[in-house]
Amino acid sequence: MTQHNQKTSGWLSRRTTLVSALGALALSILANGYFYSLEGARGLYVWHPIIALKIVLFMGLVPISIAIVALPLEKLAQKLAMRVVRWLSFVSSIIVSIISIALVAFLIVVPRTGSLEPARLKLVDPAKGIHALGTQPAEASFSAGTTNKGAAQPGITLPQSQSAALQPATDAQARSPLDQPLLRLSFSSDPHWGADTSNATARTQILEGIAAGKPDAFFMLGDTVETGNSATQWNLALSDLEALIPAVPLRPMLGNHDALFGGQYIYRKAFYPKGFSSDSGSPYYWSIDAGSATIVAVDLPWGTEMFGARQRAWLEKTLAAADPRKPLIVISHSFFYASGYDDPTFDTPWYDHYQNIPALVPLFEKYGVDLVISGHNHYQELLAHNGVTYAIIGSMGGIPDPEPSYRSPWSRWINVGGYGWLDVEVLPGRLALTFRSETGEARQRATIEY
């Protein structure tokens, strides 16, 4: 057999095998690179490292590895083994190339072509800020809640008993000037529209309660939907929001579920339309001038996977420039200090966040952040550490997380298994926090001096 025939062994030559394997590797690298560039994608590999993700990540190495194995087999007198291995490499190259192209097409096409039904919402443009609608307390009146006997911490006061959830409007004149709110804000997170396990009734009650309270703004801190690239789920959310809180100024954030598989593009269609802008230049992290308070949103879908040098520099500059006479409130999707549990499948720790705490908490403490509000964990929890108060409010309808197996040493109060939201009143010299159930009862109150 001639040297040419030895190398070609039919039409599948060494060169064809290697070129196809290298092409598959290049396509795999491009597909994974694009996937990694999307919001929250890197967090999947840390917090939900399922087998499918590992296969996609390393599949490009398979054809080239097999092709390399075929090289020494060329020296054998019998060429069957070499031909079989070359064919395995070539076929795997085709499979990897098809998967890589299909993945990129899926990530680009599906979220960008999802059709959203128009919804009339009073969306907050971060660049324009929030203007208090008035200082009257809410018109709704709810029944009293439970009690808490946790010890007070520096900068935070936990009352021993609860008063009425919201004072009726007729009592407004009875409040002293120091009791008149300068700004009224509501917060909740993790409604998970589209999830079979979410509680639609509780979610509706929460939105109705917030609408009745008429806050100056409502911040929804992420995981609006279960699967981010599903336009159907976003339309469910938009329909309910339009029906229940069309007049409440609304600013949603992007959560890890919202970001899944390119969901960031549908999020922007739904909640960050053309003409909106922010001081950071990003739709995912920004600061808002709320008149009587400064509100700073950071982009932490799972953890610090999106918290690069650019966002860190912006955050430090923004916190340093904040007016020290006003309360400084930071909001995010994933939490900092929190109670929780180890994921039974992946053994990942859903408590005292090992990424977020060292990356951001020193900045909070250095620049005097008063309150940090987050979701992600499906509890209501109040924590305090080194003069900063932390609130977890992932209770807007997503399936409640299990009883914590780990209780954060900084936890002062927690509600497990319930749904609800958080009201924050900005008063002269202090913030008044009220954790509410889905029906509006006050579960816990706290006061933070600033």
Secondary structure, DSSP 4 states (H G I P E B T S, - for coil): --HHHHHHSTT--HHHHHHHHHHHHHHHHHHHHHHHHSTTHHHHHHH---HHHHHHHHTTHHHHHHHHHHHHHTTSS--HHHHHHHHHHHHHHHHHHHHHHHHHHHHHHHHHH---------BPPTTT------SPPPS----------PPPBTTEE--SS---SS--GGGGGGS-GGGS-SEEEEEE----BT-TTS-HHHHHHHHHHHHHH--SEEEE-S--BSSTT-HHHHHHHHHHHHHH-TTS-EEE---TTTTGGGTHHHHHHHHS-TT---TTS-SSSEEEE-SS-EEEE---SSSSTT--HHHHHHHHHHHHHS-TTS-EEEE-SS-SS--BEE-TTT--EESS-TTHHHHHHHHHHHTT--EEEE-SSSSEEEEEETTEEEEEE--SSSPPPPPPSB--TTEEEEE-S--EEEEEEEETTEEEEEEEETTS-EEEEEEEE-
